[in-house]
């Protein structure tokens, strides 16, 4: 889970400065953060099942 959490934090930090008026930047941020969140939830689910 540590790797997923670190990746999520890194993605959040990188996307925090995305220009909300730039369609491509907004879409990229949404996709990157969606992937990071899905990976984090999967890691939490794996940990909960142990």
URSUL-V397420 format. One record per pair of residues at least 12 apart in sequence whose C-alpha atoms are under 6 Angstrom apart, sorted by sequence separation. I is the first residue (numbers start at 1). J is the second residue. D is the distance in Angstrom with one decimal. If there is no record, write none. Layout:
BEGIN
i = {I | I}
j = {J | J}
d = {D | D}
END
This chain:
BEGIN
i = {15 | 8 | 4 | 1}
j = {29 | 36 | 40 | 43}
d = {5.5 | 5.0 | 5.1 | 5.1}
END
